[in-house]
Amino acid sequence: MQNFEKLGQELERMGKTEEIKRLAQSEDMQKIGRMVDAKAVESAAKSGDSEALRRMLSQVLSTDEGKKLAESVTKLMQGK
């Protein structure tokens, strides 16, 4: 959890929090949210099952919406 807090602080320091919020509210992100089983993600995260989390992420990133999201996040983090 501490890593997420550090990530949040870094995004805030970079002035990216509003852009992340807009991205999270995008149509593509809404579609991704409907694809993901939140309980499965929570269970894998709580148990430390990184392989299950990796599989879930791979499934999301294999979709058009996931690819667009990954591209948007990459651009955002590079400041483009």
HELIX and SHEET records of a PDB file:
HELIX    1   1 GLN A    2  ARG A   13  1                                  12    
HELIX    2   2 THR A   17  ALA A   24  1                                   8    
HELIX    3   3 GLU A   27  MET A   35  1                                   9    
HELIX    4   4 ALA A   38  SER A   47  1                                  10    
HELIX    5   5 SER A   50  LEU A   61  1                                  12    
HELIX    6   6 ASP A   64  GLN A   78  1                                  15    
END                                                                             
